Amino acid sequence: MELSTVEKGRLVKGALVLMILASVYFAARVVAEVKGFRFIGGGAATPSTISFSGDGEIFAAPDIAMVSVTLREEGKDVKTAQDKATAKEKAVLDFLAEQKIEKKDIKTESYNSYPKYDYGTSCYGMYCPDRTPKIIGYEVSEYISVKVRDLEKAGTLVQGIGALGVAEFSGPNFSIENEDSLKAEARKMAIDQAKAKAESLAADLGVRLVRIVSFSEDGNYPGPYYTKGMMALDSAESVAPAPELPTGENKIISNVTITYEIR
């Protein structure tokens, strides 16, 4: 049966409408997909991860000690204060040379010179009629650090520096000069511990460790357990015999965290 012209026209129009609707539908799907990927990584599945921590500790005896000396002298003028400080410095350096301390291990960390002021004391309650400061002298200070490689001499240095009339010094502070190898050893211990935890828990959970996605380390390297703290001696008469200074041990710590992707 042959279709009439009118019927054929209706079929063509119906087909066109269906094509238009289908085009609109697929266009809407495409737009939705594009919006889903508008950010970098958008639409990508987030991997499942799990993190493990590990700790490593290494104990080692210190091999150096640091002694800090502060020379402080006063005078009516800068030259007088400097001359007194220079004389005290020479006495300290001569003593260190006698103790076989090498010049490379003696360092001037700072040298300062500044005036001393008198701000007046004629104040009545909160009222001070004369606040004009007056220079009454000068002070010179020098800060010297000394690295001691023969730890048995640490006590002798403390006693000897005090005998020279040095009123301010600190130390000895015991430490390890080259810690890199010890840090690496502590880090490896921490990593091995974290890996062992990961493998054990993965087996218990029935998951597979795919790859490491992040790693972080927090190292803590404290000083020795036994050190001599700040010392202050007023005069040579107050100097005690050379003290025995236990060096103890230094502890090198590494804390790591490893994050794995799991499936």
C-alpha positions in Angstrom: 0.0 0.0 0.0 1.5 3.3 -1.1 1.6 6.1 1.4 0.1 9.4 0.4 2.1 12.5 0.2 0.6 13.8 3.4 1.5 10.7 5.3 5.0 10.7 4.0 5.4 14.2 5.2 4.2 13.3 8.7 6.8 10.4 8.9 9.6 12.7 7.9 8.6 15.3 10.4 8.4 12.6 13.1 11.8 11.3 12.3 13.3 14.8 12.4 11.7 15.4 15.8 13.2 12.2 17.2 16.7 13.1 15.8 16.5 16.5 17.4 15.5 15.0 20.8 18.3 12.5 20.6 20.8 15.2 19.8 19.7 17.3 22.7 19.9 14.3 25.0 23.5 13.4 24.0 24.6 17.1 24.1 23.3 17.4 27.7 25.3 14.2 28.6 28.4 15.6 27.1 28.1 18.9 28.9 27.6 17.1 32.2 30.7 15.0 31.6 32.8 18.1 30.8 31.6 19.8 34.0 32.6 16.8 36.0 36.2 17.3 34.7 36.4 21.0 35.1 39.2 20.7 37.7 42.5 18.9 37.3 42.0 15.4 38.6 38.2 15.8 38.6 36.4 12.6 37.9 39.5 10.5 38.8 38.9 7.9 41.5 40.5 8.7 44.8 42.9 5.9 45.8 42.5 4.2 49.1 45.5 4.9 51.4 46.8 3.9 54.8 49.7 5.4 56.8 52.2 3.8 59.1 54.8 5.4 61.5 58.2 4.1 62.5 60.8 5.2 65.1 64.6 4.8 65.1 67.0 5.6 68.0 70.8 5.5 68.0 72.9 6.1 71.0 76.5 7.3 70.6 79.2 8.8 72.9 80.0 12.4 72.1 83.3 13.2 70.6 83.5 17.0 71.0 82.6 19.6 73.6 81.9 23.3 73.2 82.9 25.9 75.8 81.6 29.5 75.5 83.6 32.3 77.2 82.4 35.9 77.7 85.0 38.5 78.5 83.5 41.7 79.9 85.6 44.7 81.0 84.8 48.3 81.9 86.7 51.6 81.7 86.3 55.3 81.9 86.8 55.4 78.2 86.7 53.0 75.3 90.5 52.5 75.1 90.8 51.6 78.7 88.0 49.1 78.5 89.5 47.6 75.3 92.9 47.3 76.8 91.6 45.4 79.8 89.5 43.1 77.5 92.5 42.5 75.3 94.7 41.6 78.2 92.1 39.1 79.5 91.7 37.7 76.0 95.5 37.2 75.7 95.5 35.3 79.0 92.7 33.0 77.8 94.3 32.3 74.4 97.7 31.6 76.0 96.0 29.1 78.4 94.2 27.4 75.5 97.4 27.2 73.5 99.0 25.5 76.6 96.2 23.0 76.5 96.9 22.2 72.8 93.7 23.7 71.6 94.2 24.5 67.9 93.5 28.0 66.5 90.9 26.6 64.1 88.8 25.5 67.1 88.8 29.0 68.7 86.4 31.5 67.3 85.3 35.0 68.3 81.5 35.0 67.9 81.0 38.7 68.7 82.8 41.8 69.9 80.8 44.7 71.4 81.6 48.1 72.8 79.0 50.5 74.2 78.7 53.3 76.7 77.3 53.0 80.2 74.8 55.5 81.3 73.6 57.0 84.6 69.9 57.9 84.3 69.8 59.7 87.6 68.0 58.6 90.8 66.4 61.9 91.9 62.8 60.7 91.4 59.8 61.4 93.6 57.1 58.8 93.1 56.4 58.8 89.4 58.1 62.2 88.9 61.7 62.4 87.8 62.9 66.0 87.2 66.1 65.0 85.5 66.0 62.2 83.1 69.0 63.3 80.9 71.3 60.2 80.8 75.0 60.8 81.4 77.8 58.6 80.2 79.8 57.3 83.1 82.1 54.8 81.3 82.3 52.2 78.7 82.0 48.4 78.5 83.6 46.0 76.1 82.5 42.4 75.8 83.8 39.6 73.6 82.1 36.2 73.2 84.5 33.3 72.2 83.5 29.7 71.4 86.0 26.9 71.9 85.7 23.4 70.4 87.4 20.8 72.6 88.3 17.5 70.9 90.1 15.8 73.8 87.1 15.4 76.2 89.4 14.5 79.1 90.6 18.1 79.1 87.1 19.6 79.5 87.3 19.7 83.3 90.8 21.2 83.2 89.6 23.9 80.8 86.7 24.8 83.1 89.0 25.1 86.1 91.7 27.0 84.2 89.4 29.6 82.6 87.9 30.3 86.0 91.3 30.8 87.5 92.0 33.5 85.0 89.3 35.6 86.5 86.7 35.0 83.8 83.3 35.4 85.4 81.1 34.3 82.6 81.4 31.1 80.6 79.2 28.1 79.9 79.8 24.5 79.0 81.1 22.2 78.2 78.2 21.0 76.0 79.0 17.6 74.7 77.9 16.6 71.1 78.9 14.6 68.1 80.7 16.4 65.3 79.5 14.4 62.4 76.0 13.0 62.9 75.0 12.3 59.3 75.9 8.6 59.3 74.1 8.2 62.7 71.0 10.1 61.4 70.9 7.8 58.3 71.1 4.7 60.5 68.3 6.0 62.7 66.2 6.8 59.6 66.7 3.3 58.2 65.6 1.8 61.5 62.4 3.9 61.4 61.7 3.1 57.8 62.2 -0.7 58.3 59.8 -0.5 61.3 57.1 1.3 59.3 57.4 -1.1 56.4 57.1 -4.1 58.8 53.9 -2.6 60.3 52.5 -2.0 56.8 53.2 -5.6 55.6 51.7 -7.1 58.8 48.5 -5.1 58.7 48.0 -5.5 55.0 48.1 -9.3 55.5 45.6 -9.0 58.4 43.2 -6.8 56.4 43.6 -8.8 53.2 44.7 -5.8 51.1 47.6 -5.3 48.8 50.2 -2.5 49.2 50.4 -0.9 45.7 53.0 1.9 46.1 54.2 4.6 48.5 52.4 7.8 47.8 54.1 10.0 50.5 56.9 10.0 53.1 57.8 12.4 55.9 60.4 12.5 58.6 60.6 14.3 61.9 64.1 14.1 63.4 64.9 15.1 67.0 68.6 15.3 67.9 68.8 16.3 71.6 72.0 17.0 73.5 73.8 14.7 75.9 72.2 13.5 79.1 75.0 14.8 81.3 76.5 18.2 80.7 77.9 21.0 82.7 75.6 24.0 82.7 76.1 27.7 83.1 79.0 28.6 85.4 79.8 31.9 87.1 82.9 32.5 89.1 83.6 35.8 90.9 87.3 35.5 91.4 90.3 33.3 91.1 89.9 32.5 94.9 86.5 30.9 94.2 87.9 28.4 91.7 87.4 24.8 92.6 89.6 21.9 91.5 89.1 20.6 88.0 85.7 18.9 88.1 84.9 15.5 86.6 82.3 15.9 83.9 80.5 12.8 82.7 79.9 12.9 79.0 77.0 10.5 78.9 75.5 9.5 75.5 73.8 11.4 72.8 70.5 10.1 71.3 69.8 10.4 67.6 66.1 10.0 66.8 64.2 9.7 63.5 60.4 9.5 63.3 59.0 8.7 59.8 55.5 8.3 58.4 54.9 6.3 55.2 51.6 6.4 53.3 50.7 3.5 51.0 48.1 3.1 48.3 46.2 -0.1 48.9 43.8 -2.3 46.9 
